[in-house]
Amino acid sequence: MKRFAILAVAAGMLSVTAAAQHRADRQTLEDPGSFSMILLGDPQGYIKYDLNQPLFELCTAWIADNVEQLNIKGVLCTGDLVEQNENIVMNRKMLNQTSREMWENVSRSFERLDGVVPYFISPGNHDYGYQKSENLHTEYPQYFPFERNRCWRDIIISSYPNRSGAITIENAAYVVKDENWGELMVITSEFQPRDEVLQWALELCQKNTDKRVIFITHSLLKEKSAAYTQIGYELRPANGGQDIWNKLLSKAPNIVLALCGHTGRPAKDTYKGEPDDWTLSCAFRVDANDSGRKVSQMMFNVQIVGGGWEGNGGDGWLRILEFCPDGRTVKVKTYSPLFGISHLTKHLAHRTAPCDQFEMVLE
């Protein structure tokens, strides 16, 4: 009996220890009345190398661990989940995983969030075709079916068929509720969305003018200059960044925030050991729509941070968007759990330049 009692006490001590794990750099909201959403830039740089893959899993594990701590109501991802959608011939200079291995890995990483928090992904150009949008085929619906995350069931309000005519979450709309912000609608779109997708999104906005809208699409802004992207790749029909502004963002009465990834480039001397230029991984602009309402537009893509195109995929950088209790202010912070998990590196876990830490007002 004594042996069983000792084992029970030991087990209890272990469970307490596990539950009370000390965090080296525990993040908190500036206002306890706020809620947050987490923004993930293009993950493809993590996923294309087996050595990098644990870094993205660390990001999703950190999010799952902080859902209550940061009152996380949603995770936003700009797409390019994989480097190549359908390919078994590996170019070892740029990846060491087949497409199936990449899809399986990124799916496992997001699995940590299933049943925990909703996540909203707009597929990128690398998620279509063979290597980069040569055709409309994508494995996205296979690895990210609607049924995989029960958190979507009560918040999805609309979807639109993908380029193959299938109902998927490539083009989908959800409603996130908060006592101070009311109902926020999140709309995701396919890469370089077709006219009918933009029209679907516009009509959805017009029917829900009581809701402010966050629109996510893979390609909208260019890095640093924040100019609009042009149509690229073979996938047709398509709309580039300027078209998306003209046909949707400028016309929708209630889109207040648009998010994208896609563009970015390493600093010229990255490979010589020079530090990265953070401005080449992000962009931000604010424009008034046709009704005079301001639309904030943010580009965030981490794939070249941490060693360039063939580096570690992004050093774990993500963005914490704190939606303040005033119902209009969003505080943006750029944070890396990769650096934050160690006392030795936690001083590197925050990027505080003006392009990485700022406030937005969503009217």
C-alpha positions, 0 to 999 in steps of 0.5 A: 500500500505504501508503494502505491501511495508513493507512486500516487504522490509522485504522479501528483507532483508530476502533474502539478509540475507540468501544469505549472511549467515556467514560461521564459517570456510569458506574453500578456495583453496590455488590457485585460478586457482585450482579445487577440488574433494571431497572424501567421505569415507564409509557412512554406519556408518552414515546411519544405525542409524537415529540419525547419518543420518543428519551428512551425509546429512550435508556433502552433503549439505556442498559440494553443498554449496561449488561447486562454492567456491572450484570449485568442479568438482566431488565427489568421494565415496568409497562405503558401502552406507548402512550397509545391502542391503536387511534386515528387521530383525534389530540387535539393537546392530548395527543398528536401520534402515531397509535396505529400510530406509537406502537406502532411506536416503542415496539416499536423502543425495546424492539428494542434489548433483543431477543437481549440481555436478557429483558424482562417487560411487563404491559400497561396500560389504554391498551394495550387498546380504542380509547383506554383499555380500552373493550374487550378488543382490544389490538395488544400481541400484534402488536407484541410476539410471543413470537418477537421476543426469543430470550432468552425461549425458554429461560426461559418456563415457562407462559402463559395465554390473553388476553381474546381467547383467544389465547396471548400474553405478556400473561399469562406466567411465566419463571424467572431463575436466580442462584447466590445467589438460586436460581430467581426466577419472574417472572409478568406479567398483563393489565390488571385481570386476570380471576379465571381469570388470578389462579387460573392464577398462584396455582396456578403459585405453589403448584406452584413453592414452591421459587421466590420470585416477582415478580408484575407487574401494571399497576394495584395501588397508588395513588400516595403513600398506597399504598392499593389501586386499585379497578376502573375502565374498561369492561373486564370481567371485571376485578379491582382492586388490593384484589381482586388482594391478596385473591385472589392476593398474600395466598394465594400462599405465595411471591410476595415482590414485586409491581410496578405503575404506572398511578397518579400525578399532577403536583404542583398547581403543576407548570405554574407552574414548581414542582418535581415532588412525587416521592411522587406518582410512587411508592408502597411497602408491605409486608404479610404474606400468609396464611402470614405471609410479607412481600410487598413492593409497589412502584408506580413511574410516571414519566409525569408527572415532567418537566412533568406530563401533557404534559411530556417523559414522565418525564425518563428515570427508571428504577429499578436493583434490585440483588439482593445476594449474601445472597439476600434484600436488594434495594437500590433506586436511582432513576437517569436516564440522560438526566441521567447522560450529560452532565458538566453534569447528572450531579449531577441523575441520582440521586434519593435521597429515602427514597421513591426509594432504599431497601432491601427484604428478600425473605424 
